[in-house]
Amino acid sequence: MHERNIYRNPHNFAELAKKHTFLTPYLSLNSNGVPKINFKDQEALRALTKALLLEDFQLNVDIPEDVLVPTVPLRLNYILWLEDLLAWNNGFEKSGNDIISGIDVGTGATAIYALLAAKKNQWRMVGTEIEPESVMLARSNVKQNNLEQLIQIIHVKDSVLDQVLENSVSNQYDFTMCNPPFFGNEDETDSGAKSRKDRPLPSGAKTGTSNELIYDGGELEFICKMIEDSQKRKCSVRIFTTMVGIKRDFKELLLKLKSVGVKNFTTTEFTQGKTMRWGLAWSFDDKIHLTPPAQVTQEFENVPTCLNFENYIFSHLQNLNFYFLKRMSCASEDSNVDIGIGQTIHFIATENTWTGQRRRRREMERLRNFSSTAATAIVNNDKEPPRKIVKLSEEVSSAPQQEDSIKSMECQEESSEFTATTLSSNILLESYVQLVRDGRHARINMSLLGGSLGKDGLNQIMTYLRNSYTRDSKNPSTELYQLLKY
């Protein structure tokens, strides 16, 4: 189960039934006298799902007979995984009126995923459904929870994604999600009618309409159709995802992804009791992170309270003459950071300006001293000093070009929004730098977005910042030194 899933510690069913009395008839006592629920009883499952949605998400959901009864912990696992995918991509830098938007393919009568996504995270959702009666029931559930502004239920015919994405624009949706029909025919839905030597019997009752459970060819055919549709509409959605119920289907699914040109994909596990499901995510954008980006962290203790730590770090990053450097438009909160809320900086480096700093400083100092000696000799009418060839390092000799590059980038920032297409293919390092401050404690988190230097490059930048802080703390001419005195 996901580490943030609130059901890692199960509810006390007796306490839950006190608040939601419709659950009481389905409680019984186990051998130890602890209240339990018979998960093979459809009515008990329906009552439990309604109670959990009311208690934990303030969602009032009608679950008619004969429709799929969703288990809340498993559905929440999927939502939490989507949260992770978005966090690893900095939420695609949404701000202002822009909010995360997604598609729930086959939303069903309960529209459980759309409701959870909208209520928990304020995501804008489109739920697609093929069965007319389920469309009406889903719309009713949306309306009675006052979520019409965030959720739209669309009746589709026989397409998986193609119809809903037909008139979409580039990156209109951040993700798709789906709980596909697992079975290929009615016989397969009977767990006792086929061998299940490699899988335990289901712990819960079988629920759901034929459209929710059955698709000609089963989940493999359904997901393959989804992959084909995603290839046709690949510019409309950043990340495509689906649940997978049969692990052996992955071999065919990964071959299908490769056949349509997908190189960026990942899988995950959803575990709830005896129930095991898997997640599959893919993107046609190789720059999108589908796994946690590499990250390095540096702690700073006893930071002067009067020091603007964010400005201090930003100024040192400016000294490196990055190809692109800017503060994010709004503060970003990283789920991995547990102290305060930080400021985020985005940088892109196309040349190494941070290693060999001491050597460069010595060369520049030597050059300044030589120039000063020559000027003094001319003022004193001395003979012209002997010619001295000063061989500068490649980094120093390129400093004017770097300065021009920064000026060019500053002009570009003012005139238009920066896009990655303006970069050359030779990116050494791209990163988000999150600065977190809590009293006299500060932290820098660097997340790798790309570049040929990889995590080693992040460590080099972090070493530069750490050494700069140490050097400034010992230099009487710096603000940091003066503040540390008091």
N, C-alpha and C positions, 0 to 999 in steps of 0.2 A: 504494500500500500504506500502511496506517496507520503513523503515525510510531513507534508503540510495538511494531510487529510485529517479532518476533525474526528473521523470515525476510527482512528487508530486506537482510541480508547472508547469502546462501545457504550452506548447509552444504557442507563438503568431502565429496563422496560417498565418496571413498576412505577417509577417516578414519571416516566414519559406518559404512561396511561392515566396518571392522575390529572395531567394537564389536558390530555386528549382522550376523553373517555370512550370514544368509538373504538379504541384499541383494546380496551379491557376484556371483551369477550374472547379474544384470541390469545390471551395469556394463560399459561399453565406453569406448574412448578416441576423443576427437574429433581433428581434424586437428592440433591443437597438443599432443596427448598428454595432455589433461586428461580425467579420468573423467567420463562423462555417463550419463544414463538415457534410454531411449526412452519418452517419455510417452504414446505411442500404444499401448504394450503394457500390457494390463490387469494382467497378473501383476506387471510392474515397478511399476506405480502402486500395487498392493496392498502390495507389499513396502516401498516407500518410505513409504507412509502409516503402516504398522505401525512402521517404524524411527523415524520422526519422533515419533510419539506416545510410544514408549518412551524415546527419548533426551531429549526436551524436557519431557514431562509425566508421565513414569513411569506411563503408561497402557498396559496390555496388552490390546489389542483384537483380537478375531477378526473378519476380514472375509471371509465366505464368497464363493464364486464366484457370479456373476450378481447380486450386490447392488451398490448404488451405492458406489463407492470415493471417499470424501471427500478433497479436497485440503486438507491441514491449514492452509497459509497463508491461503487464502480463508476458511475457517471461523473462523480466529483473528481475521481482520479484523472479522467480524461480532461476535464476543465483545467485542473492544476498543471497538467502536462502542457496544455496550450499556453498557460501563463508563463511557463518556463521558456517555451519557444519564443514568445514575444519578448521576454526579459533578456534573453541572449542576443536579441537584435535591438535592444534599447527601445522596445515598443515601437519600432520604426519611427521614432522621434515625433510621435503625435503630440500636438499642442493645440491650445485654443479650442476651436469648435470641432477639430478633427478628433474622432474617436475610433477605437478599434472596431472593425466590422468583419463579420464572418458569415458563412453559410452552413446550415445544418441540413445535410442531405438525408431525406427521409425522416423528417422530424417527428412523425407519428402523432397520435391523438393527444398525448400529454405534452408534446413539445418540450420535453424535460431539459434537453441541452440548451435550447434557446432561452428558456426561462431562467435556468441557473446562470448562464453567461450574462444575461441582461441584469438580473437582480444582484448578483454577486459583484460583477465587474463593470457594469454599465456599458457593455459592448452592444453595438448595433448588430442585430441578427436577422438573417433571412432564413426561414424554414421552408423547405420544399417537401411536398407530399403528393403521392400519386392517387391515393384513395379519397374520393370526395367527402365521405362522412368523417374521416380523420381530419381533413382540412377544416371542416366546420367545428369539430371538437377542439382542435388546437387553437383556432381563432378565439373560441369561447374562453379557453384557459388563459390566453394572453390578455383578453379584455378584462376578465374578473380580477386580474392582478395589476391592472392599470399600466401595462407595459406596451401599449400600442405604439408609443413614440419610438420604442427601441426594437420591436419585433414585427416583422412582416411575414405572414404565412402565404406561400404561393402554391397554387395547384399546378402540377406539371403532368405531362403525359407519360412518355416512355423513355425520356432521356434522363441521364444521371446528373450531369452538370451542364450539358450543352445549352439547354433551354434557358436556364436561369442566367447564364453568362452571355447569352447571345448579344445583348446590347450594352454590355458592361464596358467600362473604360479601363485604361492601364492602371494596375494596382488598386482597383476599386475595392477589392476585398483583401484582408490580411490573411485569412485562413479559411479552409473548409474543414468540416468534420462530418463523420458519418458512422453510424452503427448499422452495418449492412445486413441484409437477410443472410443467415448462415447456411440455410438448407437449399438443396436443389429440387426436392420434391417432398410430398407429404410423408412418405415412408421414413425419410431421414429424420423427421422431427420426433419420431418415437425412439427414445433412448434405449428401450428394451428390444427393439427390432433389429439391431445390428451389434456387432462386436465392439466393445469399448475397452479392450484389454489395455490399451495405452493411455486411457483417460478415466478418471473416477466418474461415477455417476453424478449427475447434477444435484446440488444440494437444495435447489429451489424448484418450485412448480413451473411447468411449462405454460407460458402465457403468450398471447399475441395473435393478431389476425394473420391470414395466409400471406398478405403482402408484406407484413413485418417480418415473417419468418422464412418465406420461400421466394427464391428467384431462380429461374431456369438456368442451371449451371452452378447454382449456389453462390457463396460469397466470392469465390475465385473469379467467376465470370462477371459478377457485379463490379468488383474492384478493378478488374481489367478494363471494363467499359469506362469506369471513372478515370482511369489513367489515360485512356484514349481521348476522352473529353478534355482532360486537363492539358493534353498536348495541343489541342486545337485552340484552347483559351488560356494559354500559359502566361500571357501578359496581364490577365485580369486578376490573378490571385498570387499572392506572394508564397504562401505555404499551403500545400494540399495535405490533408491527413485523413486517416480512416482507422477504425478499429478492425482487428483481425481476430477471428475466433478459432481458427485452425492453424497451428504453427507450421505444419508441413506445406501450407499454401505459400509461404514466404519465398521458396525457391522459384516458383513460377512468377510470383509478383515482382521479384527483383529483376528477373530476366525481362519481364514486360516493361519495367521502368527503363532499363538500359536500351531496349528496342526503340523507345520514343525519344531517346537522347538525354535522359535524366542521369546526371552524375552525382547530384547532391541529394542523398536520402539517408534516413536513419530509422531505427526501430526502438521500441521500448516495451516494457511489460506493465500490465495492469493486474494486480493481485488483490483478490477479496475472498478470504476464506479458502474454500476449495476451488473457487472459480478463478480461472486464469484466462486473461485476454491479452492481446498485444496491440500495439499502436504502430502504424507506418506513416511516416511523413516524407514528403519530397518537395523539391523546389527546382524550377528551371533557372533560378538565379544562384550561381555558385558562390556569391558573396554572402548569402544568407546563412546564418549559423543554425544548424539543426541539432547541434550538441553544444555543451557549455564551452564558450571560448576560453582559451588559455588566459590565466590571470595571475598577476603577481601583486603582492601587497607589502607595504612598508609602514611600520608604526613610528610615530614621532611622539616622544614623551616630553613633558615639561615645556610645552610650547607657550611662549608669552601670550597672555590673554589679550594684550593690546596689538599683537601682530595679526594683520590680515593674511592668514595663511593661504587663502585662495589666490589673492593677488601676488603673494610672494612666489608661489609655485608657478603661476602663469608667467611671471616675468622671467623666471629661469628657463621655462620652455621657449619663450620668445627668443632667448639668446641662441637657441639652436637653429634658428632660421629654417624652420620647417617649411615644406612646400605649402602646407595648409594648416592653419591653427586658429581655432575659435572656441569661445565658450558656447555651450548649448543655450538655446533660447530660454529654457526653464530648468529648474533644479530637477535632478533625476534621483529616484530612490531605488537602490539595488537591494533585492531581497536577501542577498548574502551579507549585507552590512547591517549590523545590529546596534550601531550607535549613531543616532542623529540622521539628518538628511544632508546630503552632500551636493556640491556643485560639479557638473560634468564638463570636461573639455575634450574636444575632438581634434586629433592631429594626424597628419599624413607626412611621412618622410620619404623623399626620393633620393637623398644622399646622406651619408653618415657625417654628421657634424658634432657628435657627442663623444666619440672616443678620441684619445690623444689630446684632451683639453689642456693638460699641463704643458705638453710639448708646444702646442700652438701659442699658449700664453708666453712662454719663453721666447719663441721666435718673434712674436709681435713686440715684446719688450726690447729684444735685441735690435729690431728694426727701428723702434722709436729712439733708442739710445744712439744708434748710428746716425740717424737723421739729425738729432740734436747736436751731435759733435760736428757734423758737416756745416750746419747752420752757424754754429759759434765760430768756426774757423773763417767763414766768409765775412761775418760781421767784424771780426778782428783783423781783417785784411791779411790773414795768413795765406800761405800758399794753399793751393787747392789740395785737399787731402787725397791721399792715394786712393785710387779706385779699389773698392772692395766688393767682391761679388757676394751678394747675400742670396742664398738659394732657399726660397721659401718652400714649405711643404705644399702638396697639392691642395690641401684643404684651405690654407691661407690664401694661396693665389686665386682660389675660386671665390673668395669672400665677396668681391664686388658683384659677381654674377648672382650669388645667393641673395644679396641685398636687393638687386633688381627683381629677382623672383618674388621676394616677399612683397615688395612694393606693387608688383603686378597683381599678386593675389589680393592685396588690400583693396586695390581698385576693383578687382573682380567681385569681391564681397560686397562692395558698396553698390555696384551696378546691377548685379544679378545673383540669384541663388547659386551657390557652388554645387556642382554635380560631379560625380565620379568619372563621367565620360571625358572630362577635360584632362584627366591624368594620363601620363605615359604609362606604358605597361610595366615600367621598372619601379614599382613601389617597394621600398625596403621595409616599411613599417606603417601600419595604420592602427590606431588605438583610441578607445575611450578612457579618459583619466577621470576617476571620481575622487573628489576631495571631501573628506568627512571630518568634521570638527566637533568635539565634545569637551568643552572647558579647555584644559591644558593638554588634552590628548588629541592627536590628529592622526589620520590614516589616509594613505594614498592607495587606491585600487586601480590597477591598469588591466583592461580587458583587450585581448588581441582581436582585431577585426580582420587583419590580413597582412601580407607582406612577406618577402622572401626571408627576412631575418627571424621570423617566428618569435617564440617565447624568449630566445636568447636576446633578441632586440629589446624586448620589454625589460629584461633584467639589466641591460646596459643603460637604458634611460633611467631606470630606478636607481642604479648605482650613481649615475651623474647627479640626480637630485639629492640623494643622501649625502654624497660628498660635498655638494654645494652648501647644503645646510650646515654640515660640520665645519667647513671652511669659514663660512660667514659668521658662525657662532664664536670664532676665535679672532676675527678681524675687527679691530676697534673702529674702523671706518664704516662699518655696516650698521644698519638699523637693528638687525637681529642681535648683534653684540650689545648694543646699548640697552635694548629692552631686557635682555637676559641679566643685566646687572641689577635690575630692580625686582 
